[in-house]
Amino acid sequence: MENDNYGAEQIQVLEGLEAVRKRPGMYIGSTSSTGLHHLVYEIVDNSVDEALAGYCTHIQVYINEDNSITVVDDGRGIPVGIHKKQGIPAVEVVFTILHAGGKFGGGGYKVSGGLHGVGASVVNALSTWLEVEITRDGKVYKQRYEKGKVMYKLQVIGEAPEGVSGTKVTFLPDHTIFEDNIYDYDILRNRLREMAFLTKGLKISLTDKRLIPEKVRSFHYEGGIKEFVTYLNRHRDPLYNEVIYCEGVRDGISVEVALQHNDSYNESTYSFVNNINTPEGGTHLTGFKSAITKVFNDYARKNNIIKEKDDNLSGDDLREGLAAIVSIKISDPQFEGQTKQKLGNSEARPAVESVVTEQLTYYLEQNPQIAKIIVNKAAVAQRARIAARKARDVARKANLSDNMALPGKLADCSDKDPKNCEIYIVEGDSAGGSAKTARSRATQAILPLRGKILNVEKARIDRILGNEEIKAMITAFGTGIHENFNIEKLRYNKIIIMTDADVDGAHIATLLLTFFYRFMPDLIRKGHVYLAQPPLYKLEKNKKVWYAYSDDELNSILDEVGRDQNNKIQRYKGLGEMDAEQLWETTMDPEKRILLRVAIDDDDESEIDMTFNVLMGDKVEPRREFIETNAKYVKNLDI
């Protein structure tokens, strides 16, 4: 088996471990819940690397009673020999020196994941304590660290049966560093499921020992990413039964692609490099899209499904309703951008393009009925796209001739520097009128919406672009949508959804978020979308006024001021119940307001995609199941 010689000499050191505890965000992104969960992924990724190398079949993850984490694998075990350069055991090098491991050219691994190589040492540095046990060469070794420092030399604590090996790591995140030290079972479950999909044949188990009885889930997919696509489509209706699968190696790059179309209008394509999600795509995704466009157009013309005089089917047409996974393994991934979420290796594009073109062409020749279904769906999408384009052109000409580029109901702000500006999306003319009076005219724009916007999850592009409320938003934001989206043209730094604090308001907010997620996802990824938090209650007593944003806050205020007959409590059902001064004071004043920033967790994006589909799609049964499962978590429900 390749890379069988995995010993201390394969561990190379790039630099010492410094300042991780002082600047944790540099290494794990944040000290929020996202960073906390990344610690688990780092240790699990090391075990997955053993699986990718062919030495690990089962990874067990435990959330312990004290909220520490244990990760156990049956791989080769981290090397324990003395590292020649450092003069200490190799395992100690791995856990105490930054960027140390078998992934940096030492021959330990051909490909590897991890959060771009920050690894076990960062987990160690950010933990109150960490213990590692290694079973290797007939012995069991153990070492303990506290806040990154070695507590005792590597010890032999027992004998191991012949042929048994593996690594066990247990760590407790440092509560002085992380804002929240409580692990979320569902977040870990979703990421571990994804890892199992991406590593076919590997079994990953997750056990929550905080519960009685313990909660256990295991993930094991012999079909790998083919089963991932089936999972993505489980609440949709596939157009054909089989998941199309392409696999091959080009120039040392391993390529896996699985795809299947469904009857929806939205694309759900996710790309991975060495099992790491690349939400901003990159060269591997570009290669996939190019291959899809070329292969289907070639097939359609060769078989006279589209004529010589007809326009080519666009990539967007062909990927309407597509669920796909693009996964590559590459020895030296190069990531672009500040967030390192986009693959930059130029050699990845031709590798993916070659594998997909060759195998998809063969597949379509062997399955003409499936090919015809896909091309016909794309042809319908093309007609809708052309109709939408014509409607846009007509609207654009009308705007130019009338000198009305911005929607008439928009009350724009006078400051023209987008960094200073924000736009409130407000439901209804009543609240819109109050907001226009209340706002700071220099920096705050108001766009009132009439009623509920179109549910874009159930509509094709021509209907979406024909909706007046959606057209008003697109025009006001200035960015365009889909392939024409350009974040540089955004006219407002903050887009604030301001709806009533009731069920209808929540529905309108969800419709808006669905539109943003499907057509302008970078608005959310770049942190431009917010939810305003209007108060639920106004408490008046002895000419003094308090506002409460939750039942708990109201009770806290009542405990402070006293519960008696002088209390006048008003439950706000809508923004229209507030006058302009109250709306400014509670919801729009940057000094006092509460805004919730909408974010996308890149490790959970496939789950987010499916949640929008369940909540806003055509199928009733998955939505009923979702509501029944989550009803117990509802805190404020208007009846």
Secondary structure, DSSP 8 states (H G I E B T S, - for coil): -TT---SGGG-EE-S---STTT-THHHHS-SSHHHHHHHHHHHHHHHHHHHHTT---EEEEEE-TTS-EEEEE-SS----SB-TTT-SBHHHHHHHSTTEETTSSSSS-SS--SSTT-HHHHHHHTEEEEEEEEEETTEEEEEEEETTEE-S--EEEEE--TT--EEEEEEEE-TTT-S-----HHHHHHHHHHHHHHSTT-EEEEEETTSSS-EEEEEE-TTTHHHHHHHHTTTS-BSSSS-EEEEEEETTEEEEEEEEEBSSS--EEEEEETTEE-TT-BHHHHHHHHHHHHHHHHHHHHTTSS-TTS----HHHHTTTEEEEEEEE-SS--EETTTT-EE--TTHHHHHHHHHHHHHHHHHHH-HHHHHHHHHHHHHHHHHHHHHHHHHHHHHHHHHHHT--S-TT-B--S---GGG-EEEEEESHHHHHHHHHHS-TTTEEEEEE-S----GGG--HHHHHH-HHHHHHHHHH-S--GGG--GGG-S-SEEEEE--SSHHHHHHHHHHHHHHHHH-HHHHHTT-EEEE---SEEEEETTEEEEESSHHHHHHHHHHH--STT-EEEE---GGGS-HHHHIIIII-TTT--EEE----GGGHHHHHHHHHHHHSS-HHHHHHHHHHHGGG------
